[in-house]
Amino acid sequence: MTTTTTPFPTPHIHPPLPQSTHTHTAILLHGRGSTGPEFASELFSSCTSHGKPLPSHLPTFRWIFPTSKNRWNSRFEETIPAWFDAYSLTDITEHQELQGPGLRESVAYILRILEEEITRLDGKPGNVFLGGISQGMAIALWSWVCAGRKGLGRLGGVVGFCGWMPFAERFVDGDGGLDGGRRRLVEFCSGVMEGDLDLDMRVLDTPVLVGHGVDDPVVSVELGRQAVGIMKREGIQVEWMEYVGAEGDGHWIKEPEGFDAVLRFLQLGSGMGWSIS
């Protein structure tokens, strides 16, 4: 059992700060076993080196934290919040066929949210950021790549931590050259999503920030390196950071360095210019 007929829970939304005009949106996805409100609470309880959480630095941002459906986990034989059924994080190719239904359903849901926020911001995809942690990063990466079949154009940025790229082994050989490799990424995604191939390759011009703890016991840093290697090989603008000693035994964003990096990425991507004040 990999899908449910129930709707996705209502996303948790953190609006722009009072007296601030909404200019940008960040859509951030939780990891397996968590929820949108839990992820928001954990994320905003951490601070940059200036001792403030991200919303205090970015008062015009609207923050959206979707929650996945509860799904049956085939490995642990229990129902938990999850974007898709991942049988193993040690070997992400093991029983990979189980991932398809959840990937299709969750990516389609995130793409709808992306479209809604782009519309809300006067049709400006560059004012919308997408990201996630752990399994949320996996879905964020796929939703970003699959946005090419929706013609959404270049986003403001994509950010991910402690995660991986589903079906990464299909692209590690780098076959096809720069343009061919990029197209292969989007075409493969479109095929899994069972969509047409009317592709807008501008989406892969979106800058990406990926971070991973080398001591992460849940998702190996090698999986993060693998995803970044694929993106770099296809000429995608990606920034990679490794760190040690994050909370959660390493399966989290390093405070404050990681939050400084996220802030810098969002500020530069939104055209605000880097400032830690």
N, C-alpha and C positions, 0 to 999 in steps of 0.2 A: 504494500500500500504506500503510494508516494504522493498522491494529491488528495485534496479535499474539495468538497463542493461549497464550503462556507466561504464568505468573503474575507478579504484581508481586514485585520483590525484597523481602526481609524488611526492615522499617523499622529504622533506627538509633535506639536508645533510650538517652537519658541519664537515669538514674533520679534520684529525690530524693537529696539529700546524706545521708551516713550519719547515723543517729540522728534523721532527720527523717521525719515521717509524711506520706504522699502526700495532698495536699489539692487540687491543681490540675494540669491537663495543658495543655501548649501543643503544638499540631500545626503544624509549620512546613515549608513546601514549597520545594524548590530551584528554580532557574531552568533553562532549556534548556541542555543540555550538561553539567550537573552531576549530583550524586547526593546522597542524604541524608547519608551520612557526610562528604562534602566540604563540604556546606553547614554542617553542625554544627561542623566543625573551623574553618571560616572565621568563623562567627558567634561562637563562644566564644573565639576568639583576639582579639576586639575587646573593648574595655572601656568602661564608663561613665566619667564625670568623676571618679569615686572610685577609678579604676584597677583595677576588678574586673569580670570577665565576668558576664553575666546570672545564671547558676546560683548564683553566690556571694551574690547579693542575694535570690534566691528559692529557698531550700533545700528547700521542700516541693513544688516543681514537678517533674513528670515531663515530659520533653521528647521528643517523637516527631518523627523526620525521615524520612518516607517517601521512597522512591526511585521515580521513574517507570519505565515500560518503555522499552526502546530502540525508537525509531520512525523510519520512513523520512521524511526531510525532502525535500519535493518541490522546494523552491527550490535547495538545495545538492546534491541527489541523493546523500545519504548517510544512514546510520543513526546516530542519536545519542540520548542520553537526552532524552526530551521527554514532556510530559504530553499534548500534541496536536500536530498538524502545522500550524504557523503559516507560511504562505507568505511573508508580508511584515510587517515591523514598521513600515514607512513608511506603508503603506496597509493597515490591518488588515482591510479589507473585501475585499481581493484574494484570489480563490479561497477565500472564506470557507467554502465547502461542504466543504473538506478538514478543517475543524476538528471537525465533528460527531462522527465515530466516536471520536476520542481524548477529546474532552470527555465524552462519555457514559461511556466506560469509566473514565476517571480520576476523574471526580466521583463515580461510584458507589462506587469504591474508597475515596475519602476519606470519604464518608458512612458507610461501614462502620466505618472507624476512629473517626469521631466517635461513632457509636452505642456502640462497644465501650468507649470512654473514659468516656462518660456513665454507662454501666452500672457501670463500675469505680468511679466516684465516686458511687455510691448514687443514680443517676438525676438528678443535678444538672447540667443543661446549662450553668448559669451558672458552673460551675467549670472549663469547658473553653474554651480559646482556639484560634483558627485563624488562620493567616497564611502569608505566603510572599513571595518576591522574584521580580520579573520574570515569567516565565511561571508561576511558582509562585503569585504574587499573583493572576494571572488565574484559576487553578484554585481558589484559596482563596475568591475572591469568588463564583464560580459555585457552589462547594460550599455556601457559606453561604446564598446565596439558595435553592438547591435543597433545603436542609434544611427549608424550609417545607413541602415536599410529604411530608417524612418525619415531620412533627409533633414535631421535636426541641425546639422552643421557643427562647427567648432564650439565646444563648451568652454567655460572659463578655466576649468581644470578638473583633474581627477586625482584623488588622494586615497591612499590605502596603507594599512599597517597590519603586519603579522598575518598576511594572507597568501593566496596563491591564485593561479590562473587555471580554471578547469580546462581539461583537454590540452594542456600545454604541450604534451608530447607530440601533438600533431604539427607543431611549428618549430621545434627545436633545431631542425636541420637547416632552417633559413633558406630553403629552396625557393626559387622564383624571382630572386632579385628584389630590390627595394619596393618598387611599385607592385610587382607581382605578389610579394609576400604580404603587403598591406591588404591587397584585394583578397588574398586567400583567407586572411583573418576574418574579414567581414563576410565573405561568401560562406565560410564554414559556419559562422554564427547564424547567418540567415538560413542556412540549411537546417540546422538544429532547431531553429525557431519556426521552421516550416513556413517561411515567408518568401516573398518574391526577391529578385536580385536587382531591384532598382536602387542602386547604391549611391550614397553621397560620401566620398572618401575624405571630405574635409574634416569629418569628425576626428580622424586620427591625427590631425594637427593640434589637438588639444594637449597642453602640457600636463605631465603626470608627476606626482610625488609619491614615492613608496618608501616606507621605513619598516625595519624588522629587527627584533632583538636576536642577537646571536645565541643567547641563552634561552630562547623560547622553547619550552618543552612540549607545546601543543602543536604548533605548525613550524616545521623546520625552516630555518633561515635559508636553506638551499632552495626551497620552493619559491621564496621571495626573489632570490637571485635569479632563478630560472625565468620567472615572469618578466623581470626587468631586462634580462638578456634578450628575450624575444622582442620586447619593445625597442630596445636600442638597435638591434639588428635591422629592424624595419624603419629606422630613421625617426622614431618617435622621440619627442623631447621629454626625457624622463630623468628625474633626480632621485638618487638612491642614498639612503642613510642607514647605517647599522649602529647598534648601540647595545650596551650591557647594563643590567641592573634595573630594568623597568619594574613597576609594581606588577602584581599578579604572576610572580615567578618568571617574569620576562615576557609574558603574553599580553602586552599593553604598550602604550606610547610612553616613551621616556620623558619624565618631567624634570626640568622645564624644557630641555633641549628640543624634544620632539614637538612640543606645543609652540615653541618659537619658530620652528621650521614650518609648521602648518600655518601659523599666522603670517609669516613672510610670504608663503606661497599664495594664500588667499588675497593678501593685500596687493601683491604684484600682479596677480591674475585679474584682479578687479580694477586695476589701474590706479589704485590709491597710493602706491609707492610704499616702500618698506618703512615702518615705524613701529617701535616697541612701546611707545608712550601710551 
